[in-house]
Amino acid sequence: MKCAILRSLGMGMFLTVGLFAWGAGHPAPAWSDNSCSLRTLKGTYMINCEGVQGSGQTHFAFAGREQFHGDGTLTGIYSYADKDSVLHRVSYTGTYTVNPDCTGTYTATDENGTVHTDIYIARDGSEFTYVITDAGVVSTGFEQRVSQN
């Protein structure tokens, strides 16, 4: 009887220790390990985008380069074209937010107005996608870091 009780206690301890060891040996998924911050976006990114805008849903395209400073601010330059106009090398400034889950927002302002976007960032900050959230604009784009300066 005493052996049976000891054997039961021993088996219980073995299972308890085994379960603790199993949990310690399997960390949480990498998705939760390293969160994003403003510093995730730092460096020079190349940008291109196309879409439609306005009540007539006019097609447009733009390309450019922007510098994220790692502190929630950015500067950039772009060229733009639609069926009626072309803008060459327009400078702008902006701000951005980054959430721990690597989502965020972006606002850029130039002489022609302000653009708002939602952004979805790679954990290492090497690239992100975005969608413009201003009414009357249907557009998405992709940016890739070309330098971490």
C-alpha positions in Angstrom: 0.0 0.0 0.0 2.8 2.4 0.9 4.5 1.6 -2.4 1.3 2.3 -4.3 1.0 5.7 -2.6 4.6 6.6 -3.2 4.3 5.4 -6.8 1.2 7.6 -7.3 2.9 10.6 -5.8 6.0 10.0 -7.8 4.0 9.7 -11.1 2.1 12.9 -10.1 5.4 14.8 -9.5 6.8 13.4 -12.8 3.7 14.7 -14.7 3.8 18.1 -13.0 7.5 18.6 -13.6 7.1 17.3 -17.2 4.3 19.8 -17.9 6.2 22.7 -16.4 9.3 21.7 -18.5 7.2 21.4 -21.6 5.7 24.9 -21.2 9.2 26.4 -20.5 10.6 24.6 -23.6 7.9 26.0 -25.9 8.0 29.8 -25.8 5.2 32.0 -27.1 5.0 32.4 -30.8 7.5 34.8 -32.4 4.6 37.1 -33.3 4.5 38.2 -29.7 8.2 38.3 -29.0 9.4 41.5 -30.6 6.9 44.3 -30.9 7.2 47.3 -33.2 7.9 50.9 -32.2 8.6 54.3 -33.9 12.2 53.1 -34.3 11.1 50.2 -36.4 10.6 52.6 -39.3 14.0 54.3 -39.7 15.9 54.9 -42.9 15.2 55.7 -46.6 12.3 54.0 -48.3 11.3 53.9 -52.0 7.6 54.3 -52.6 5.3 53.7 -55.5 1.5 53.9 -55.6 -1.3 54.0 -58.1 -5.1 54.3 -57.7 -8.1 56.4 -58.4 -9.4 59.5 -56.8 -12.2 62.1 -57.0 -15.8 61.9 -58.1 -14.7 60.9 -61.6 -12.4 58.2 -60.1 -9.4 59.6 -62.1 -6.5 57.2 -62.3 -3.2 58.4 -60.9 0.3 57.2 -60.1 3.2 58.5 -58.0 6.7 57.4 -57.0 9.2 58.9 -54.6 11.6 58.5 -51.7 11.1 59.2 -48.1 13.1 59.3 -44.9 11.7 58.0 -41.7 13.6 59.4 -38.7 12.7 56.8 -36.2 11.0 59.3 -34.0 7.5 59.7 -35.6 8.6 62.2 -38.2 9.4 61.9 -41.9 10.4 63.9 -45.0 10.1 63.0 -48.6 9.9 63.8 -52.2 7.6 62.5 -55.0 6.4 62.9 -58.5 2.8 62.5 -59.5 0.8 62.1 -62.7 -2.9 61.7 -63.7 -4.6 62.3 -67.0 -4.7 66.1 -66.5 -1.5 67.0 -64.6 2.1 66.1 -63.7 3.9 67.2 -60.6 7.6 66.9 -60.4 9.7 66.4 -57.2 7.2 67.7 -54.7 8.7 67.9 -51.1 6.6 67.0 -48.1 6.8 66.4 -44.3 4.8 64.0 -42.2 4.2 62.1 -39.0 3.6 58.5 -38.2 2.5 56.2 -35.4 3.5 52.6 -34.8 1.7 50.2 -32.5 3.3 47.2 -30.8 1.5 44.9 -33.3 3.3 46.6 -36.2 0.2 48.5 -37.5 0.1 52.3 -37.5 -0.9 55.4 -39.3 0.8 57.9 -41.5 0.0 61.5 -42.4 1.9 63.5 -45.0 1.4 67.2 -46.0 2.7 69.2 -49.0 1.6 72.3 -50.8 -1.3 70.4 -52.4 -2.8 69.0 -49.2 -2.7 66.2 -46.7 -2.9 62.4 -47.1 -3.8 59.9 -44.4 -3.0 56.2 -44.5 -3.1 53.0 -42.4 0.2 51.1 -42.5 1.2 47.4 -41.9 4.9 47.0 -41.1 7.3 44.0 -41.3 8.7 43.4 -37.8 12.2 44.3 -39.0 11.0 47.5 -40.6 12.4 46.5 -44.0 9.1 47.1 -45.7 5.5 48.0 -45.2 2.2 48.2 -47.1 -0.4 51.0 -46.8 -3.8 52.0 -47.9 -4.9 55.6 -48.3 -7.8 56.3 -46.0 -9.0 59.6 -47.4 -12.6 59.8 -48.7 -12.7 59.6 -52.5 -9.3 57.9 -52.9 -8.9 54.2 -53.6 -5.2 53.4 -53.4 -2.7 51.1 -51.8 1.1 50.9 -52.1 4.2 49.2 -50.9 7.5 50.7 -49.5 10.8 49.1 -49.2 13.8 50.3 -47.1 16.9 50.9 -49.2 19.1 52.4 -46.5 19.0 52.5 -42.7 20.5 56.0 -42.6 
